[in-house]
C-alpha cells in the first residue's frame, strides 16, 4: 500500500513537470528562412528560431552586384543597401475575378507584392465594367479586409473613397490601396482577404446604391512594417492625369498628384469637354436611336444630330372626304423620319364638290394629334369660293421631349360653310389617320 502511494506521488510530480516544460517552451519563431527577414541582417531559421548575421558592407557600381537571395537590393552611393523582402518582380501575387452586381458585370484584377511592406507597398486594384445595366455609375468606396492569422480577428485593412465614373462598358478604373490598420507588431499574416466595392448608378430614373465583393481565394498576405530607404523600381500609376513622385521628401513612398486640367485626372475641369477628354467628362459618341446620335464637331463640341447616313423617304397620303353638303380632295405630304428642326408637313385641300346653295367654304384649322394629345396645330382662315379652289397649309411639328420618338398620328381638319338662306355658318371637321411616324428632335 505504501509502495502504491509512492508511485502515485511520483506520477503527480512528473505530470506537473511536463506541464511546466510545455508552458515554458517558446512558440516556434519561424518555419522557413523567409520568416526571418530583417533589415541589415541575414536571417536563417534554425530549429524554429531565427538566427541573424549582420550583412557585411559591400561596394558596388550596379544593383545587380548587390543581389542576395530573399532581399531587395540597391546600389546607393557605391555601397549595397539591402531591404528585407522577396524580390518584387518575382513575388507579385495576381488575382482575377468577374462579379455580376444588379446586372452590371465588373472584372476585377488585384496585384500585390509578397511580403507586403505596409510602409511602402500598395495593393493595385483594376476594375473594368464589362456589362452595363445602370447608367451614370460612380464607384464610391473600395475596402480590403482580412483575418489576422495570429489573433483570428477580422480587420479592415484599407478603405479608400473614390469618385470614379464608369460611363459605358469597357471603362476601366485603377486604384491603389495603402494598408492602414492598428498594430504594434513588425510582421504578420492575413488570410481570407476580401475586396468590397460600393457604387451608385441610375436605373429607371432612380439613383441606387449597390455593393459587391470578391474573396481572394487561397491567398495569404505576409506583411512587414519596415521603414524604406529607397524607392520602388517604378511609381507609374498608369494614369496620364497625375504626376508620380518618389523621393526622400515623400519618405520613399510613391505619391500621385492630379494635374489640374489634365485629361485623366478623374475630374472634368479646365477646358475639357466630352470630345477632348471622354475619360473625365464622359463619352460624346453615343447612338440614341435608329436615326439620331451624339457626335463631336470640328471645334470639340458634343452635339445631338441626325446621322449623316440617314435617308428621308417622302410619303404622300391621298384622301377624299364627302359630307352631305361638301366633298374634299386632300393630299398630305411629309417625310419619314420627320425632323422637327427642318421638315414641314404639307396639307393641300381642294374643294371637289358642293351643294348649289353653299356660298362659301372656309378652312379654319389643322391639327396633328396622338390620341387626345396635341402634337402640332395651325389656326388659319382659308376661303374656298369655287369648285377646284385649293388651300395649302404648312404644319410645323414642335420639338419633342426625346431626340427620337415614334408616334401614331392623326390629321384633323376643321372647316365651316354658309348657305344662301342661313345667317349662321355650319361648323364641321374630319380626321385622317396617318399611322406611325418617327419624329426627330436633334
C-alpha positions as CSV (number, residue, x, y, z in Angstrom):
1,X,0.0,0.0,0.0
2,X,2.9,2.3,0.9
3,X,4.6,1.5,-2.4
4,X,1.5,2.4,-4.4
5,X,1.3,5.7,-2.6
6,X,4.9,6.5,-3.5
7,X,4.3,5.7,-7.2
8,X,1.2,8.0,-7.2
9,X,3.3,10.9,-5.8
10,X,6.0,10.3,-8.4
11,X,3.3,10.4,-11.2
12,X,1.9,13.6,-10.0
13,X,5.3,15.3,-9.8
14,X,6.1,14.0,-13.4
15,X,2.8,15.5,-14.8
16,X,3.4,18.9,-13.2
17,X,7.0,18.9,-14.5
18,X,5.8,18.2,-18.1
19,X,3.1,20.9,-17.9
20,X,5.7,23.4,-16.8
21,X,8.1,22.3,-19.6
22,X,5.4,22.7,-22.3
23,X,4.3,26.1,-20.9
24,X,7.8,27.4,-20.9
25,X,8.8,26.1,-24.4
26,X,8.7,29.2,-26.8
27,X,6.4,29.1,-29.8
28,X,8.4,28.5,-33.0
29,X,9.5,31.8,-34.3
30,X,9.9,30.6,-37.9
31,X,9.4,27.7,-40.3
32,X,11.5,28.9,-43.3
33,X,14.2,31.5,-43.9
34,X,11.6,33.8,-45.4
35,X,10.2,34.3,-41.9
36,X,13.5,35.7,-40.6
37,X,13.9,38.7,-42.9
38,X,15.3,41.7,-41.1
39,X,16.9,45.0,-42.3
40,X,20.6,44.9,-42.4
41,X,20.9,41.2,-41.4
42,X,20.9,37.8,-43.0
43,X,18.3,35.7,-41.2
44,X,18.2,31.9,-41.1
45,X,15.6,29.6,-39.5
46,X,17.4,27.0,-37.3
47,X,15.2,24.7,-35.2
48,X,12.3,27.1,-35.4
49,X,14.4,30.0,-34.2
50,X,15.7,33.0,-36.3
51,X,19.4,33.3,-36.2
52,X,20.8,36.7,-37.6
53,X,24.1,37.6,-39.1
54,X,24.9,41.2,-40.0
55,X,25.2,41.9,-43.7
56,X,28.8,42.9,-44.5
57,X,29.2,46.2,-46.2
58,X,29.8,45.7,-49.9
59,X,30.9,48.2,-52.5
60,X,29.1,48.3,-55.9
61,X,28.5,50.0,-59.2
62,X,25.2,48.4,-60.1
63,X,22.3,47.0,-58.2
64,X,22.9,43.6,-59.8
65,X,26.1,43.3,-57.8
66,X,24.1,43.5,-54.6
67,X,21.6,40.8,-55.2
68,X,21.1,38.3,-52.3
69,X,18.5,35.6,-52.1
70,X,15.4,36.9,-50.3
71,X,16.4,40.6,-50.3
72,X,15.5,43.7,-52.4
73,X,18.8,45.3,-53.1
74,X,20.0,48.7,-54.5
75,X,23.4,50.3,-55.1
76,X,23.3,53.6,-53.2
77,X,26.4,55.9,-53.5
78,X,28.7,53.0,-54.3
79,X,27.5,50.8,-51.3
80,X,25.0,48.0,-51.3
81,X,21.8,48.8,-49.4
82,X,19.6,45.8,-48.6
83,X,16.0,45.8,-47.5
84,X,14.3,42.6,-46.4
85,X,11.6,41.2,-48.7
86,X,11.4,38.9,-51.6
87,X,12.2,40.5,-54.9
88,X,9.0,42.2,-56.0
89,X,9.3,41.2,-59.7
90,X,9.5,37.5,-58.7
91,X,6.8,37.5,-56.0
92,X,3.9,39.5,-57.4
93,X,0.6,38.0,-56.3
94,X,-2.1,38.3,-59.0
95,X,-5.8,37.6,-58.6
96,X,-8.7,38.0,-61.1
97,X,-12.5,37.6,-60.8
98,X,-15.7,38.6,-62.5
99,X,-18.7,39.8,-60.4
100,X,-22.3,40.4,-61.5
101,X,-23.9,43.1,-59.4
102,X,-27.5,44.1,-60.2
103,X,-26.9,43.3,-63.9
104,X,-23.6,45.2,-64.0
105,X,-20.7,42.9,-64.6
106,X,-17.3,44.0,-63.2
107,X,-13.9,42.3,-64.0
108,X,-11.6,42.8,-61.1
109,X,-7.8,42.3,-61.1
110,X,-5.7,42.6,-58.0
111,X,-1.9,42.6,-57.6
112,X,0.3,43.0,-54.5
113,X,3.9,42.1,-53.6
114,X,4.8,39.3,-51.2
115,X,5.9,40.1,-48.5
116,X,3.9,43.3,-48.3
117,X,5.7,46.3,-46.7
118,X,2.9,48.4,-45.3
119,X,5.2,51.4,-45.1
120,X,5.8,51.5,-48.8
121,X,3.8,48.9,-50.9
122,X,0.4,49.4,-52.4
123,X,-2.3,46.9,-53.5
124,X,-3.3,47.6,-57.0
125,X,-6.9,47.1,-58.0
126,X,-8.2,47.3,-61.6
127,X,-11.9,47.5,-62.2
128,X,-13.4,47.1,-65.7
129,X,-17.1,47.4,-66.5
130,X,-17.7,44.6,-69.0
131,X,-21.6,44.7,-69.0
132,X,-23.8,47.6,-68.1
133,X,-27.3,47.7,-66.7
134,X,-27.2,51.1,-64.8
135,X,-26.2,54.4,-66.2
136,X,-24.0,57.1,-64.5
137,X,-22.2,54.5,-62.5
138,X,-19.8,56.0,-59.9
139,X,-17.5,53.9,-57.6
140,X,-17.7,55.5,-54.2
141,X,-15.5,53.3,-51.9
142,X,-13.1,50.3,-52.1
143,X,-12.3,48.3,-49.0
144,X,-10.0,45.5,-48.1
145,X,-10.5,43.3,-45.1
146,X,-9.0,40.0,-43.8
147,X,-8.4,37.7,-40.9
148,X,-5.3,38.1,-38.7
149,X,-3.8,34.6,-38.7
150,X,-2.5,35.1,-35.1
151,X,-5.4,36.7,-33.3
152,X,-8.2,35.3,-35.6
153,X,-9.7,38.8,-35.7
154,X,-11.5,40.2,-38.7
155,X,-9.8,43.6,-39.6
156,X,-10.5,46.3,-42.2
157,X,-7.0,46.7,-43.7
158,X,-7.7,49.5,-46.1
159,X,-10.6,51.9,-47.2
160,X,-10.4,54.4,-50.0
161,X,-13.1,56.9,-51.1
162,X,-13.2,57.4,-54.8
163,X,-15.3,59.3,-57.4
164,X,-14.5,57.2,-60.5
165,X,-17.1,57.3,-63.2
166,X,-18.0,54.4,-65.4
167,X,-19.7,55.9,-68.5
168,X,-20.0,52.8,-70.6
169,X,-18.9,49.1,-70.9
170,X,-15.2,48.9,-71.4
171,X,-14.4,51.8,-68.9
172,X,-11.5,51.0,-66.5
173,X,-10.5,52.3,-63.1
174,X,-7.2,51.7,-61.4
175,X,-6.8,52.3,-57.7
176,X,-4.0,51.8,-55.2
177,X,-4.8,50.8,-51.6
178,X,-2.5,51.6,-48.7
179,X,-2.9,49.2,-45.8
180,X,-3.6,51.2,-42.6
181,X,-4.6,49.2,-39.5
182,X,-3.7,49.4,-35.8
183,X,-0.8,47.1,-34.9
184,X,2.3,47.0,-32.6
185,X,3.8,44.1,-34.5
186,X,6.6,44.3,-37.1
187,X,5.1,41.5,-39.2
188,X,2.2,39.1,-39.6
189,X,-0.1,37.3,-41.9
190,X,-3.7,37.9,-43.2
191,X,-5.9,35.3,-44.9
192,X,-9.5,35.2,-46.2
193,X,-8.9,38.5,-47.9
194,X,-12.0,40.3,-49.3
195,X,-12.4,43.3,-51.5
196,X,-15.7,45.2,-51.2
197,X,-16.8,47.9,-53.7
198,X,-19.6,50.4,-53.2
199,X,-21.0,52.2,-56.2
200,X,-24.1,54.2,-57.3
201,X,-26.0,54.1,-60.6
202,X,-29.2,55.3,-62.2
203,X,-31.9,52.9,-63.4
204,X,-35.5,53.9,-64.4
205,X,-34.8,57.5,-63.3
206,X,-33.8,56.4,-59.7
207,X,-30.4,56.5,-58.0
208,X,-29.4,53.2,-56.5
209,X,-26.5,52.2,-54.2
210,X,-25.1,48.7,-54.7
211,X,-22.3,46.8,-53.1
212,X,-20.4,43.8,-54.4
213,X,-17.4,41.8,-53.1
214,X,-14.9,39.2,-54.1
215,X,-12.8,36.9,-52.0
216,X,-9.1,36.3,-52.8
217,X,-9.4,32.6,-52.6
218,X,-6.4,30.6,-51.3
219,X,-4.3,33.8,-50.8
220,X,-2.3,34.7,-47.7
221,X,-0.7,38.1,-47.3
222,X,2.6,38.2,-45.5
223,X,3.1,41.8,-44.3
224,X,6.0,43.6,-42.7
225,X,6.5,47.1,-41.2
226,X,9.9,48.2,-42.5
227,X,11.0,51.8,-43.0
228,X,12.0,52.1,-46.7
229,X,15.4,53.6,-47.6
230,X,14.9,53.5,-51.4
231,X,12.1,54.0,-53.8
232,X,10.4,51.2,-55.7
233,X,11.6,50.5,-59.2
234,X,8.5,52.2,-60.7
235,X,5.9,54.7,-59.4
236,X,3.8,54.8,-62.6
237,X,0.1,54.5,-61.7
238,X,-0.8,54.1,-65.4
239,X,-2.8,57.3,-65.3
240,X,-1.9,60.2,-67.6
241,X,-3.6,62.8,-65.4
242,X,-1.2,62.6,-62.4
243,X,2.4,63.3,-61.5
244,X,4.2,60.3,-60.0
245,X,6.9,61.2,-57.4
246,X,9.0,59.2,-55.0
247,X,12.0,60.7,-53.1
248,X,13.4,61.1,-49.6
249,X,10.9,64.0,-49.2
250,X,8.0,61.5,-49.7
251,X,9.7,59.0,-47.3
252,X,10.4,56.8,-50.3
253,X,6.6,56.3,-50.9
254,X,5.0,56.9,-54.3
255,X,2.8,60.0,-54.3
256,X,0.3,60.5,-57.2
257,X,-0.9,64.1,-57.5
258,X,-3.7,65.0,-60.0
259,X,-2.7,67.6,-62.6
260,X,-5.3,70.3,-62.8
261,X,-6.9,70.4,-66.3
262,X,-5.1,67.3,-67.5
263,X,-7.1,64.6,-69.2
264,X,-7.1,61.5,-67.0
265,X,-7.1,63.3,-63.6
266,X,-10.6,61.9,-62.9
267,X,-12.3,65.4,-63.0
268,X,-13.9,67.2,-65.9
269,X,-12.1,70.5,-65.4
270,X,-10.4,73.3,-67.3
271,X,-11.3,73.4,-71.0
272,X,-12.1,69.7,-71.1
273,X,-15.2,68.5,-72.9
274,X,-16.7,65.2,-73.8
275,X,-14.9,65.5,-77.1
276,X,-11.5,66.5,-75.8
277,X,-11.4,64.1,-72.8
278,X,-14.0,61.4,-72.7
279,X,-12.2,59.7,-69.8
280,X,-13.0,62.6,-67.4
281,X,-16.2,64.1,-69.0
282,X,-17.9,61.0,-70.4
283,X,-18.2,59.9,-74.0
284,X,-19.9,62.0,-76.6
285,X,-20.2,59.4,-79.3
286,X,-23.5,57.7,-78.5
287,X,-26.1,56.1,-80.7
288,X,-29.5,57.4,-79.4
289,X,-31.8,55.6,-81.9
290,X,-32.1,54.4,-85.4
291,X,-31.6,57.9,-86.9
292,X,-30.1,60.1,-84.1
293,X,-26.7,60.1,-82.5
294,X,-24.4,62.3,-80.4
295,X,-21.1,63.2,-82.1
296,X,-18.3,65.7,-81.9
297,X,-18.0,68.7,-84.1
298,X,-14.7,70.1,-85.5
299,X,-14.4,72.5,-82.6
300,X,-14.7,69.7,-79.9
301,X,-18.4,70.4,-79.1
302,X,-20.7,67.5,-78.4
303,X,-23.9,67.8,-80.3
304,X,-27.0,65.7,-81.0
305,X,-27.6,65.3,-84.7
306,X,-29.3,63.2,-87.3
307,X,-27.0,60.5,-88.6
308,X,-25.3,61.5,-91.8
309,X,-26.3,58.1,-93.3
310,X,-30.0,58.8,-92.7
311,X,-32.1,58.8,-95.8
312,X,-35.5,60.5,-95.6
313,X,-38.3,59.0,-97.7
314,X,-41.2,61.2,-98.9
315,X,-44.6,59.9,-98.1
316,X,-48.0,61.1,-99.6
317,X,-51.4,60.3,-98.3
318,X,-54.5,60.9,-100.6
319,X,-57.9,61.2,-99.1
320,X,-61.4,62.1,-100.5
321,X,-63.9,63.1,-97.9
322,X,-67.6,63.5,-98.7
323,X,-70.3,65.0,-96.4
324,X,-74.0,65.7,-97.1
325,X,-73.0,69.2,-98.4
326,X,-69.4,69.1,-99.5
327,X,-66.7,66.9,-101.0
328,X,-62.9,67.5,-100.4
329,X,-59.9,66.0,-102.0
330,X,-56.9,66.0,-99.6
331,X,-53.2,65.5,-100.2
332,X,-50.9,65.1,-97.2
333,X,-47.1,65.2,-97.7
334,X,-44.3,64.5,-95.2
335,X,-41.0,62.7,-94.8
336,X,-40.2,59.6,-92.8
337,X,-38.4,60.1,-90.5
338,X,-39.6,63.7,-89.8
339,X,-37.0,66.2,-88.5
340,X,-38.8,68.7,-86.3
341,X,-36.0,71.2,-86.8
342,X,-36.2,71.4,-90.6
343,X,-39.2,69.5,-92.0
344,X,-42.8,70.5,-92.7
345,X,-46.0,68.6,-93.1
346,X,-47.9,70.0,-96.0
347,X,-51.7,69.7,-96.4
348,X,-53.4,70.5,-99.7
349,X,-57.2,70.8,-99.6
350,X,-59.2,71.1,-102.8
351,X,-63.0,71.8,-102.9
352,X,-64.1,69.0,-105.2
353,X,-67.9,69.4,-105.0
354,X,-70.6,71.3,-103.0
355,X,-74.4,71.8,-102.9
356,X,-75.6,74.7,-105.1
357,X,-76.9,76.9,-102.2
358,X,-73.5,76.9,-100.4
359,X,-72.0,80.3,-100.9
360,X,-68.5,79.9,-99.4
361,X,-66.3,77.3,-97.6
362,X,-63.7,78.3,-95.1
363,X,-60.9,76.2,-93.7
364,X,-60.3,77.3,-90.0
365,X,-57.7,74.9,-88.6
366,X,-55.4,71.9,-89.0
367,X,-54.2,69.7,-86.1
368,X,-51.9,66.8,-85.7
369,X,-52.9,64.5,-82.8
370,X,-51.8,61.4,-81.0
371,X,-55.0,60.3,-79.2
372,X,-56.0,63.4,-77.3
373,X,-52.5,64.8,-77.2
374,X,-51.9,67.8,-79.5
375,X,-48.7,67.4,-81.4
376,X,-49.0,70.4,-83.9
377,X,-51.6,73.0,-84.7
378,X,-52.2,75.7,-87.3
379,X,-55.1,78.1,-86.9
380,X,-55.9,79.7,-90.3
381,X,-58.6,81.3,-92.5
382,X,-58.5,79.8,-96.0
383,X,-61.6,80.6,-98.1
384,X,-62.7,78.2,-100.9
385,X,-65.2,80.1,-103.2
386,X,-65.5,77.8,-106.2
387,X,-65.0,74.2,-107.2
388,X,-61.4,73.4,-107.8
389,X,-60.2,76.1,-105.4
390,X,-57.2,74.8,-103.3
391,X,-55.8,75.7,-99.9
392,X,-52.3,74.8,-98.8
393,X,-51.4,74.7,-95.1
394,X,-47.9,74.1,-93.7
395,X,-47.8,72.3,-90.4
396,X,-44.7,72.5,-88.2
397,X,-44.3,69.9,-85.5
398,X,-42.7,71.2,-82.3
399,X,-39.6,69.6,-80.9
400,X,-40.3,66.5,-78.8
401,X,-39.1,65.6,-75.3
402,X,-36.9,62.9,-76.7
403,X,-34.4,63.1,-79.6
404,X,-36.1,60.3,-81.4
405,X,-39.7,59.0,-80.8
406,X,-42.3,57.1,-82.7
407,X,-45.9,58.5,-82.6
408,X,-49.2,57.2,-84.1
409,X,-50.6,60.4,-85.7
410,X,-54.0,61.6,-87.0
411,X,-54.6,64.7,-89.0
412,X,-57.8,66.7,-88.1
413,X,-59.2,69.5,-90.3
414,X,-61.9,71.9,-89.1
415,X,-63.9,74.0,-91.6
416,X,-67.2,75.9,-91.9
417,X,-69.6,76.8,-94.7
418,X,-72.5,79.2,-95.3
419,X,-75.8,78.7,-97.2
420,X,-77.7,81.4,-99.0
421,X,-80.7,81.4,-96.7
422,X,-78.9,81.0,-93.4
423,X,-77.1,83.6,-91.4
424,X,-75.2,81.1,-89.2
425,X,-72.3,79.1,-90.7
426,X,-72.2,75.3,-90.3
427,X,-69.0,74.1,-88.5
428,X,-67.7,70.6,-89.1
429,X,-64.4,68.6,-89.0
430,X,-62.9,65.4,-90.4
431,X,-59.9,63.2,-89.5
432,X,-57.5,61.1,-91.4
433,X,-55.1,58.6,-89.7
434,X,-51.5,58.8,-90.9
435,X,-50.1,55.9,-88.9
436,X,-46.7,55.6,-87.3
437,X,-44.3,58.5,-87.9
438,X,-40.8,58.8,-86.4
439,X,-40.2,62.3,-85.1
440,X,-36.6,63.5,-84.7
441,X,-35.6,66.4,-82.4
442,X,-31.8,66.7,-82.5
